[in-house]
Every structure is written in structure tokens, then in C-alpha cells.
Amino acid sequence: MPETGAGFPDTACQNKMGPMANELPNGNGAGAADTAPSLNALIQYTKDFSFENPKAPRALAQQDAQQGPQMSLQVNVGTTSLGGTDYETVLKLEGKAELNNETLFAFDLSYAGVFRLQNIPEEHMHPVLVIDCARLLFPFARQIIAEAVQNGGFPPFYVPPIDFAALYQQRMQEMGQPGAVNA
């Protein structure tokens, strides 16, 4: 038997394991891949971003380690069809920090992505777009906010983890569609 540089015969694995997947008829399950559901992120980007530090530099000197600021955060997810199987999902995060009823900093971020959804049943499209796509965008949006807050002279603010599935269910119930899977 011929040997490779590592001392193993060239055909040892093939002889012991049988045919490889690419040697089977219909090659490596190609037919199944055409009908399997898929979600692909094509691009992601900052659509709109604002950071305000209205009391600087006074607020930077007043930072009190004993009493932290009061934080508020709003989360929204929107989707738009771009035609065919492509969709834009926009994750919007708005927040501010207040201390003694004065705004220390505020941010407003719309972070978006274009996603291609294929072979996903129509009734699952909206939940996939607002739950799964938002989940994919979140870590990047979170980092943008943390860095902006830090660059504004404050300790970085890491947006706490968001349960997009629970948020979706809450919004569907608010719209009078309990248990609905499509809005």
C-alpha cells in the first residue's frame, strides 16, 4: 500500500470506513439542503446613532461611586421586506442615565442587518425576524453602546441581556393576540 509522509497508507481510512459522503449518489445530501430552512446574515450596520453628554465636563467631575445613576432602557425591533427572501431587521435601543434628576448621558442606537430567509413557513417569518435576527444583532449593538458611554468619560454601560422571545410574546399580548406567532 502506498504511504503518505505521516506513515499512514493513503487508503487506510477509506478502506475501514466505507465510502465518503461525496462518493455517495446525490452527493452529500444536496437535495435536502435545497429545502432546509435557512437564515443568513448578509450584512449588518449602524443605521442611526446618537450619544449625548449634556452636562460635560461638570457631570464627569461629579461621578459618585456611592450612588450610581438611575438607568432607563427601551428596546424595539422592526422589520422591513426588501423583496424576495431578503429582510431588514432593525434593533433600536434607547437609554439614559440620570443622577439627581439630571441626565448624565443618553443614547439612541438603531442597529440593523439584512437577512436572507429561505424555506421558512410564512407563519414563522415574523418571529424569526424579530427574535432570532435581533438576537444576532444584539451583541454588536451592546458593544457600540458600551464603547460610546466609555468614550463619553463614564464607565462602560453594558446593556443587560434581552430575552427577545419573551419580549415578542409580551408585544403580541399587548396587541391582543395572545399566543400569536405572526403580527
Contacts in CASP RR format, 6 or more apart in sequence:
PFRMAT RR
TARGET T0000
AUTHOR 0000-0000-0000
METHOD contacts of the structure
MODEL  1
MPETGAGFPDTACQNKMGPMANELPNGNGAGAADTAPSLNALIQYTKDFS
FENPKAPRALAQQDAQQGPQMSLQVNVGTTSLGGTDYETVLKLEGKAELN
NETLFAFDLSYAGVFRLQNIPEEHMHPVLVIDCARLLFPFARQIIAEAVQ
NGGFPPFYVPPIDFAALYQQRMQEMGQPGAVNA
1 9 0 8 1.000
1 10 0 8 1.000
1 11 0 8 1.000
1 12 0 8 1.000
2 9 0 8 1.000
2 10 0 8 1.000
2 11 0 8 1.000
3 9 0 8 1.000
3 10 0 8 1.000
4 10 0 8 1.000
14 20 0 8 1.000
21 27 0 8 1.000
21 28 0 8 1.000
21 29 0 8 1.000
22 28 0 8 1.000
35 119 0 8 1.000
36 119 0 8 1.000
37 118 0 8 1.000
37 119 0 8 1.000
37 120 0 8 1.000
38 116 0 8 1.000
38 117 0 8 1.000
38 118 0 8 1.000
38 119 0 8 1.000
38 120 0 8 1.000
39 115 0 8 1.000
39 116 0 8 1.000
39 117 0 8 1.000
39 120 0 8 1.000
39 128 0 8 1.000
39 132 0 8 1.000
39 133 0 8 1.000
40 115 0 8 1.000
40 116 0 8 1.000
40 118 0 8 1.000
41 113 0 8 1.000
41 114 0 8 1.000
41 115 0 8 1.000
41 133 0 8 1.000
41 136 0 8 1.000
42 86 0 8 1.000
42 113 0 8 1.000
42 114 0 8 1.000
42 115 0 8 1.000
42 116 0 8 1.000
43 113 0 8 1.000
43 114 0 8 1.000
44 111 0 8 1.000
44 112 0 8 1.000
44 113 0 8 1.000
44 114 0 8 1.000
44 136 0 8 1.000
44 137 0 8 1.000
44 140 0 8 1.000
45 111 0 8 1.000
45 112 0 8 1.000
45 113 0 8 1.000
46 109 0 8 1.000
46 110 0 8 1.000
46 111 0 8 1.000
46 112 0 8 1.000
46 144 0 8 1.000
47 90 0 8 1.000
47 110 0 8 1.000
47 111 0 8 1.000
47 112 0 8 1.000
48 108 0 8 1.000
48 109 0 8 1.000
48 110 0 8 1.000
49 107 0 8 1.000
49 108 0 8 1.000
49 109 0 8 1.000
49 110 0 8 1.000
49 144 0 8 1.000
49 148 0 8 1.000
50 106 0 8 1.000
50 107 0 8 1.000
50 108 0 8 1.000
50 109 0 8 1.000
51 105 0 8 1.000
51 106 0 8 1.000
51 107 0 8 1.000
51 148 0 8 1.000
51 149 0 8 1.000
51 151 0 8 1.000
51 152 0 8 1.000
52 103 0 8 1.000
52 105 0 8 1.000
52 106 0 8 1.000
52 107 0 8 1.000
53 59 0 8 1.000
53 104 0 8 1.000
53 105 0 8 1.000
53 152 0 8 1.000
53 153 0 8 1.000
54 103 0 8 1.000
54 105 0 8 1.000
54 106 0 8 1.000
55 62 0 8 1.000
55 102 0 8 1.000
55 103 0 8 1.000
55 104 0 8 1.000
56 152 0 8 1.000
56 153 0 8 1.000
59 99 0 8 1.000
59 102 0 8 1.000
59 104 0 8 1.000
59 105 0 8 1.000
60 153 0 8 1.000
60 154 0 8 1.000
62 99 0 8 1.000
63 154 0 8 1.000
64 99 0 8 1.000
67 99 0 8 1.000
68 99 0 8 1.000
69 97 0 8 1.000
69 98 0 8 1.000
69 99 0 8 1.000
69 104 0 8 1.000
70 97 0 8 1.000
70 98 0 8 1.000
70 99 0 8 1.000
71 95 0 8 1.000
71 96 0 8 1.000
71 97 0 8 1.000
71 157 0 8 1.000
72 95 0 8 1.000
72 96 0 8 1.000
72 98 0 8 1.000
73 93 0 8 1.000
73 94 0 8 1.000
73 95 0 8 1.000
73 159 0 8 1.000
73 160 0 8 1.000
74 92 0 8 1.000
74 93 0 8 1.000
74 94 0 8 1.000
74 95 0 8 1.000
75 91 0 8 1.000
75 92 0 8 1.000
75 93 0 8 1.000
75 162 0 8 1.000
75 167 0 8 1.000
76 91 0 8 1.000
76 92 0 8 1.000
77 89 0 8 1.000
77 90 0 8 1.000
77 91 0 8 1.000
77 92 0 8 1.000
77 130 0 8 1.000
77 134 0 8 1.000
77 164 0 8 1.000
77 167 0 8 1.000
78 89 0 8 1.000
78 90 0 8 1.000
78 91 0 8 1.000
78 92 0 8 1.000
78 129 0 8 1.000
78 130 0 8 1.000
79 87 0 8 1.000
79 88 0 8 1.000
79 89 0 8 1.000
79 90 0 8 1.000
79 126 0 8 1.000
79 129 0 8 1.000
79 130 0 8 1.000
79 133 0 8 1.000
80 87 0 8 1.000
80 88 0 8 1.000
80 90 0 8 1.000
81 87 0 8 1.000
82 88 0 8 1.000
82 114 0 8 1.000
85 116 0 8 1.000
85 117 0 8 1.000
85 118 0 8 1.000
86 114 0 8 1.000
86 115 0 8 1.000
86 116 0 8 1.000
87 114 0 8 1.000
87 115 0 8 1.000
87 116 0 8 1.000
87 117 0 8 1.000
87 125 0 8 1.000
87 129 0 8 1.000
87 133 0 8 1.000
88 112 0 8 1.000
88 113 0 8 1.000
88 114 0 8 1.000
88 115 0 8 1.000
89 112 0 8 1.000
89 113 0 8 1.000
89 115 0 8 1.000
89 129 0 8 1.000
89 130 0 8 1.000
89 133 0 8 1.000
89 134 0 8 1.000
89 137 0 8 1.000
90 110 0 8 1.000
90 111 0 8 1.000
90 112 0 8 1.000
90 113 0 8 1.000
91 109 0 8 1.000
91 110 0 8 1.000
91 111 0 8 1.000
91 112 0 8 1.000
91 134 0 8 1.000
91 137 0 8 1.000
91 138 0 8 1.000
91 141 0 8 1.000
92 108 0 8 1.000
92 109 0 8 1.000
92 110 0 8 1.000
92 111 0 8 1.000
93 107 0 8 1.000
93 108 0 8 1.000
93 109 0 8 1.000
93 111 0 8 1.000
93 141 0 8 1.000
93 145 0 8 1.000
93 159 0 8 1.000
94 106 0 8 1.000
94 107 0 8 1.000
94 108 0 8 1.000
94 109 0 8 1.000
95 106 0 8 1.000
95 107 0 8 1.000
95 108 0 8 1.000
96 103 0 8 1.000
96 104 0 8 1.000
96 105 0 8 1.000
96 106 0 8 1.000
96 107 0 8 1.000
97 103 0 8 1.000
97 104 0 8 1.000
97 105 0 8 1.000
97 106 0 8 1.000
97 154 0 8 1.000
97 157 0 8 1.000
98 104 0 8 1.000
104 154 0 8 1.000
105 149 0 8 1.000
105 152 0 8 1.000
105 154 0 8 1.000
107 145 0 8 1.000
107 148 0 8 1.000
107 149 0 8 1.000
109 141 0 8 1.000
109 144 0 8 1.000
109 145 0 8 1.000
111 137 0 8 1.000
111 140 0 8 1.000
111 141 0 8 1.000
111 144 0 8 1.000
112 137 0 8 1.000
113 133 0 8 1.000
113 137 0 8 1.000
115 129 0 8 1.000
115 133 0 8 1.000
115 136 0 8 1.000
117 125 0 8 1.000
117 128 0 8 1.000
117 129 0 8 1.000
120 128 0 8 1.000
122 182 0 8 1.000
123 181 0 8 1.000
123 182 0 8 1.000
124 181 0 8 1.000
124 182 0 8 1.000
125 182 0 8 1.000
126 181 0 8 1.000
126 182 0 8 1.000
126 183 0 8 1.000
127 168 0 8 1.000
127 181 0 8 1.000
127 182 0 8 1.000
130 164 0 8 1.000
130 168 0 8 1.000
131 164 0 8 1.000
131 165 0 8 1.000
131 168 0 8 1.000
132 164 0 8 1.000
134 162 0 8 1.000
134 164 0 8 1.000
135 164 0 8 1.000
138 159 0 8 1.000
138 162 0 8 1.000
138 164 0 8 1.000
141 159 0 8 1.000
142 158 0 8 1.000
142 159 0 8 1.000
145 157 0 8 1.000
145 158 0 8 1.000
145 159 0 8 1.000
146 156 0 8 1.000
146 157 0 8 1.000
146 158 0 8 1.000
146 159 0 8 1.000
147 156 0 8 1.000
149 155 0 8 1.000
149 156 0 8 1.000
149 157 0 8 1.000
150 156 0 8 1.000
169 179 0 8 1.000
171 183 0 8 1.000
172 178 0 8 1.000
172 179 0 8 1.000
172 180 0 8 1.000
172 181 0 8 1.000
172 183 0 8 1.000
173 179 0 8 1.000
175 183 0 8 1.000
177 183 0 8 1.000
END
